[in-house]
Amino acid sequence: MDPQTRTELEAAAFRALVHHLMVKRPDVQNIDLMNLGGFCRNCLSRWYQEAAAERGLSMTKDEAREVVYGMPYADWVAQNQTEADGAKKAAFEVAFRANVEDPKSGA
């Protein structure tokens, strides 16, 4: 496969993932994604922002989040986010340390 086709397929897969999370499953909470998968919508938006920066493009955290959430982050939170229970919060602390704060994780 040539590099351009690979890039196009990867971009299409990213768009499908964002659409799935934005349209089909906005009910899935970020804390559940982090606890089960080690990443969440905020991670996706951070990776998007970092990719832009690597290419010399200036993008704020809010701009990157709007790409992933399909709306301003505060609006998404107001429409979709629910309070997590204590067990989920405790699991999140572990998952966040392992996947975001740990420099060996590649997150």
mmCIF file of the C-alpha atoms, coordinates in Angstrom:
data_MODEL
# 
_entry.id   MODEL 
# 
loop_
_atom_site.group_PDB 
_atom_site.id 
_atom_site.type_symbol 
_atom_site.label_atom_id 
_atom_site.label_alt_id 
_atom_site.label_comp_id 
_atom_site.label_asym_id 
_atom_site.label_entity_id 
_atom_site.label_seq_id 
_atom_site.pdbx_PDB_ins_code 
_atom_site.Cartn_x 
_atom_site.Cartn_y 
_atom_site.Cartn_z 
_atom_site.occupancy 
_atom_site.B_iso_or_equiv 
_atom_site.pdbx_formal_charge 
_atom_site.auth_seq_id 
_atom_site.auth_comp_id 
_atom_site.auth_asym_id 
_atom_site.auth_atom_id 
_atom_site.pdbx_PDB_model_num 
ATOM 1   C CA . MET A 1 1   ? 0.000   0.000  0.000  1.00 0.00 ? 1   MET A CA 1 
ATOM 2   C CA . ASP A 1 2   ? 1.366   3.416  -0.870 1.00 0.00 ? 2   ASP A CA 1 
ATOM 3   C CA . PRO A 1 3   ? 1.801   6.046  1.882  1.00 0.00 ? 3   PRO A CA 1 
ATOM 4   C CA . GLN A 1 4   ? -0.933  8.360  0.524  1.00 0.00 ? 4   GLN A CA 1 
ATOM 5   C CA . THR A 1 5   ? -3.532  5.575  0.509  1.00 0.00 ? 5   THR A CA 1 
ATOM 6   C CA . ARG A 1 6   ? -2.504  4.550  4.012  1.00 0.00 ? 6   ARG A CA 1 
ATOM 7   C CA . THR A 1 7   ? -2.884  8.132  5.239  1.00 0.00 ? 7   THR A CA 1 
ATOM 8   C CA . GLU A 1 8   ? -6.303  8.387  3.598  1.00 0.00 ? 8   GLU A CA 1 
ATOM 9   C CA . LEU A 1 9   ? -7.473  5.125  5.191  1.00 0.00 ? 9   LEU A CA 1 
ATOM 10  C CA . GLU A 1 10  ? -6.176  6.174  8.605  1.00 0.00 ? 10  GLU A CA 1 
ATOM 11  C CA . ALA A 1 11  ? -7.945  9.521  8.269  1.00 0.00 ? 11  ALA A CA 1 
ATOM 12  C CA . ALA A 1 12  ? -11.176 7.767  7.288  1.00 0.00 ? 12  ALA A CA 1 
ATOM 13  C CA . ALA A 1 13  ? -10.899 5.453  10.308 1.00 0.00 ? 13  ALA A CA 1 
ATOM 14  C CA . PHE A 1 14  ? -10.330 8.453  12.594 1.00 0.00 ? 14  PHE A CA 1 
ATOM 15  C CA . ARG A 1 15  ? -13.384 10.216 11.159 1.00 0.00 ? 15  ARG A CA 1 
ATOM 16  C CA . ALA A 1 16  ? -15.453 7.058  11.648 1.00 0.00 ? 16  ALA A CA 1 
ATOM 17  C CA . LEU A 1 17  ? -14.321 6.785  15.282 1.00 0.00 ? 17  LEU A CA 1 
ATOM 18  C CA . VAL A 1 18  ? -15.135 10.439 15.968 1.00 0.00 ? 18  VAL A CA 1 
ATOM 19  C CA . HIS A 1 19  ? -18.538 10.071 14.261 1.00 0.00 ? 19  HIS A CA 1 
ATOM 20  C CA . HIS A 1 20  ? -19.276 6.940  16.260 1.00 0.00 ? 20  HIS A CA 1 
ATOM 21  C CA . LEU A 1 21  ? -18.463 8.658  19.561 1.00 0.00 ? 21  LEU A CA 1 
ATOM 22  C CA . MET A 1 22  ? -20.154 11.916 18.579 1.00 0.00 ? 22  MET A CA 1 
ATOM 23  C CA . VAL A 1 23  ? -23.329 10.694 16.906 1.00 0.00 ? 23  VAL A CA 1 
ATOM 24  C CA . LYS A 1 24  ? -23.924 7.044  17.647 1.00 0.00 ? 24  LYS A CA 1 
ATOM 25  C CA . ARG A 1 25  ? -22.610 6.824  21.222 1.00 0.00 ? 25  ARG A CA 1 
ATOM 26  C CA . PRO A 1 26  ? -22.520 10.214 22.956 1.00 0.00 ? 26  PRO A CA 1 
ATOM 27  C CA . ASP A 1 27  ? -23.849 8.331  25.990 1.00 0.00 ? 27  ASP A CA 1 
ATOM 28  C CA . VAL A 1 28  ? -20.508 6.575  26.450 1.00 0.00 ? 28  VAL A CA 1 
ATOM 29  C CA . GLN A 1 29  ? -18.754 8.507  29.178 1.00 0.00 ? 29  GLN A CA 1 
ATOM 30  C CA . ASN A 1 30  ? -15.103 9.537  28.898 1.00 0.00 ? 30  ASN A CA 1 
ATOM 31  C CA . ILE A 1 31  ? -14.394 7.935  32.261 1.00 0.00 ? 31  ILE A CA 1 
ATOM 32  C CA . ASP A 1 32  ? -15.652 4.593  30.905 1.00 0.00 ? 32  ASP A CA 1 
ATOM 33  C CA . LEU A 1 33  ? -13.484 4.926  27.783 1.00 0.00 ? 33  LEU A CA 1 
ATOM 34  C CA . MET A 1 34  ? -10.424 5.727  29.911 1.00 0.00 ? 34  MET A CA 1 
ATOM 35  C CA . ASN A 1 35  ? -11.085 2.957  32.400 1.00 0.00 ? 35  ASN A CA 1 
ATOM 36  C CA . LEU A 1 36  ? -11.600 0.318  29.723 1.00 0.00 ? 36  LEU A CA 1 
ATOM 37  C CA . GLY A 1 37  ? -9.462  1.520  26.833 1.00 0.00 ? 37  GLY A CA 1 
ATOM 38  C CA . GLY A 1 38  ? -6.856  3.774  28.375 1.00 0.00 ? 38  GLY A CA 1 
ATOM 39  C CA . PHE A 1 39  ? -7.937  6.781  26.296 1.00 0.00 ? 39  PHE A CA 1 
ATOM 40  C CA . CYS A 1 40  ? -10.944 9.054  25.926 1.00 0.00 ? 40  CYS A CA 1 
ATOM 41  C CA . ARG A 1 41  ? -12.253 11.858 23.749 1.00 0.00 ? 41  ARG A CA 1 
ATOM 42  C CA . ASN A 1 42  ? -9.916  14.301 25.482 1.00 0.00 ? 42  ASN A CA 1 
ATOM 43  C CA . CYS A 1 43  ? -6.964  12.080 24.578 1.00 0.00 ? 43  CYS A CA 1 
ATOM 44  C CA . LEU A 1 44  ? -8.090  12.030 20.942 1.00 0.00 ? 44  LEU A CA 1 
ATOM 45  C CA . SER A 1 45  ? -8.329  15.800 20.914 1.00 0.00 ? 45  SER A CA 1 
ATOM 46  C CA . ARG A 1 46  ? -4.891  16.131 22.533 1.00 0.00 ? 46  ARG A CA 1 
ATOM 47  C CA . TRP A 1 47  ? -3.380  13.789 19.932 1.00 0.00 ? 47  TRP A CA 1 
ATOM 48  C CA . TYR A 1 48  ? -5.049  15.844 17.201 1.00 0.00 ? 48  TYR A CA 1 
ATOM 49  C CA . GLN A 1 49  ? -3.639  19.070 18.673 1.00 0.00 ? 49  GLN A CA 1 
ATOM 50  C CA . GLU A 1 50  ? -0.173  17.510 18.981 1.00 0.00 ? 50  GLU A CA 1 
ATOM 51  C CA . ALA A 1 51  ? -0.299  16.324 15.355 1.00 0.00 ? 51  ALA A CA 1 
ATOM 52  C CA . ALA A 1 52  ? -1.179  19.856 14.266 1.00 0.00 ? 52  ALA A CA 1 
ATOM 53  C CA . ALA A 1 53  ? 1.712   21.269 16.304 1.00 0.00 ? 53  ALA A CA 1 
ATOM 54  C CA . GLU A 1 54  ? 4.132   18.765 14.735 1.00 0.00 ? 54  GLU A CA 1 
ATOM 55  C CA . ARG A 1 55  ? 3.150   20.218 11.376 1.00 0.00 ? 55  ARG A CA 1 
ATOM 56  C CA . GLY A 1 56  ? 3.605   23.805 12.536 1.00 0.00 ? 56  GLY A CA 1 
ATOM 57  C CA . LEU A 1 57  ? -0.122  24.487 12.859 1.00 0.00 ? 57  LEU A CA 1 
ATOM 58  C CA . SER A 1 58  ? -1.376  26.443 15.841 1.00 0.00 ? 58  SER A CA 1 
ATOM 59  C CA . MET A 1 59  ? -4.408  24.878 17.491 1.00 0.00 ? 59  MET A CA 1 
ATOM 60  C CA . THR A 1 60  ? -5.809  25.464 20.952 1.00 0.00 ? 60  THR A CA 1 
ATOM 61  C CA . LYS A 1 61  ? -7.067  22.722 23.227 1.00 0.00 ? 61  LYS A CA 1 
ATOM 62  C CA . ASP A 1 62  ? -10.601 24.066 22.740 1.00 0.00 ? 62  ASP A CA 1 
ATOM 63  C CA . GLU A 1 63  ? -10.261 23.989 18.934 1.00 0.00 ? 63  GLU A CA 1 
ATOM 64  C CA . ALA A 1 64  ? -9.025  20.406 19.014 1.00 0.00 ? 64  ALA A CA 1 
ATOM 65  C CA . ARG A 1 65  ? -11.792 19.352 21.375 1.00 0.00 ? 65  ARG A CA 1 
ATOM 66  C CA . GLU A 1 66  ? -14.393 20.866 19.084 1.00 0.00 ? 66  GLU A CA 1 
ATOM 67  C CA . VAL A 1 67  ? -13.104 18.621 16.271 1.00 0.00 ? 67  VAL A CA 1 
ATOM 68  C CA . VAL A 1 68  ? -13.588 15.519 18.430 1.00 0.00 ? 68  VAL A CA 1 
ATOM 69  C CA . TYR A 1 69  ? -16.766 16.556 20.277 1.00 0.00 ? 69  TYR A CA 1 
ATOM 70  C CA . GLY A 1 70  ? -18.455 18.217 17.298 1.00 0.00 ? 70  GLY A CA 1 
ATOM 71  C CA . MET A 1 71  ? -19.303 21.203 19.472 1.00 0.00 ? 71  MET A CA 1 
ATOM 72  C CA . PRO A 1 72  ? -17.699 23.263 22.207 1.00 0.00 ? 72  PRO A CA 1 
ATOM 73  C CA . TYR A 1 73  ? -16.562 20.981 25.033 1.00 0.00 ? 73  TYR A CA 1 
ATOM 74  C CA . ALA A 1 74  ? -18.718 22.751 27.640 1.00 0.00 ? 74  ALA A CA 1 
ATOM 75  C CA . ASP A 1 75  ? -21.806 22.175 25.493 1.00 0.00 ? 75  ASP A CA 1 
ATOM 76  C CA . TRP A 1 76  ? -21.025 18.470 25.137 1.00 0.00 ? 76  TRP A CA 1 
ATOM 77  C CA . VAL A 1 77  ? -20.497 18.136 28.891 1.00 0.00 ? 77  VAL A CA 1 
ATOM 78  C CA . ALA A 1 78  ? -23.815 19.882 29.604 1.00 0.00 ? 78  ALA A CA 1 
ATOM 79  C CA . GLN A 1 79  ? -25.674 17.638 27.139 1.00 0.00 ? 79  GLN A CA 1 
ATOM 80  C CA . ASN A 1 80  ? -24.017 14.277 27.753 1.00 0.00 ? 80  ASN A CA 1 
ATOM 81  C CA . GLN A 1 81  ? -21.843 13.959 30.843 1.00 0.00 ? 81  GLN A CA 1 
ATOM 82  C CA . THR A 1 82  ? -23.175 12.253 33.946 1.00 0.00 ? 82  THR A CA 1 
ATOM 83  C CA . GLU A 1 83  ? -21.682 12.004 37.432 1.00 0.00 ? 83  GLU A CA 1 
ATOM 84  C CA . ALA A 1 84  ? -19.420 8.999  37.945 1.00 0.00 ? 84  ALA A CA 1 
ATOM 85  C CA . ASP A 1 85  ? -19.621 6.884  41.059 1.00 0.00 ? 85  ASP A CA 1 
ATOM 86  C CA . GLY A 1 86  ? -16.730 6.400  43.465 1.00 0.00 ? 86  GLY A CA 1 
ATOM 87  C CA . ALA A 1 87  ? -15.589 3.113  41.947 1.00 0.00 ? 87  ALA A CA 1 
ATOM 88  C CA . LYS A 1 88  ? -15.334 4.622  38.464 1.00 0.00 ? 88  LYS A CA 1 
ATOM 89  C CA . LYS A 1 89  ? -13.460 7.629  39.830 1.00 0.00 ? 89  LYS A CA 1 
ATOM 90  C CA . ALA A 1 90  ? -10.969 5.384  41.642 1.00 0.00 ? 90  ALA A CA 1 
ATOM 91  C CA . ALA A 1 91  ? -10.447 3.270  38.514 1.00 0.00 ? 91  ALA A CA 1 
ATOM 92  C CA . PHE A 1 92  ? -9.951  6.467  36.505 1.00 0.00 ? 92  PHE A CA 1 
ATOM 93  C CA . GLU A 1 93  ? -7.122  7.607  38.774 1.00 0.00 ? 93  GLU A CA 1 
ATOM 94  C CA . VAL A 1 94  ? -5.296  4.358  38.067 1.00 0.00 ? 94  VAL A CA 1 
ATOM 95  C CA . ALA A 1 95  ? -6.026  4.436  34.322 1.00 0.00 ? 95  ALA A CA 1 
ATOM 96  C CA . PHE A 1 96  ? -5.007  8.089  34.004 1.00 0.00 ? 96  PHE A CA 1 
ATOM 97  C CA . ARG A 1 97  ? -1.693  7.513  35.773 1.00 0.00 ? 97  ARG A CA 1 
ATOM 98  C CA . ALA A 1 98  ? -0.955  4.450  33.646 1.00 0.00 ? 98  ALA A CA 1 
ATOM 99  C CA . ASN A 1 99  ? -2.009  5.894  30.289 1.00 0.00 ? 99  ASN A CA 1 
ATOM 100 C CA . VAL A 1 100 ? -1.590  9.657  30.421 1.00 0.00 ? 100 VAL A CA 1 
ATOM 101 C CA . GLU A 1 101 ? 0.895   10.541 33.125 1.00 0.00 ? 101 GLU A CA 1 
ATOM 102 C CA . ASP A 1 102 ? 3.235   7.577  32.536 1.00 0.00 ? 102 ASP A CA 1 
ATOM 103 C CA . PRO A 1 103 ? 5.809   8.675  29.926 1.00 0.00 ? 103 PRO A CA 1 
ATOM 104 C CA . LYS A 1 104 ? 6.546   5.019  29.089 1.00 0.00 ? 104 LYS A CA 1 
ATOM 105 C CA . SER A 1 105 ? 2.967   4.478  27.953 1.00 0.00 ? 105 SER A CA 1 
ATOM 106 C CA . GLY A 1 106 ? 3.291   6.501  24.747 1.00 0.00 ? 106 GLY A CA 1 
ATOM 107 C CA . ALA A 1 107 ? 0.031   8.295  25.507 1.00 0.00 ? 107 ALA A CA 1 
# 
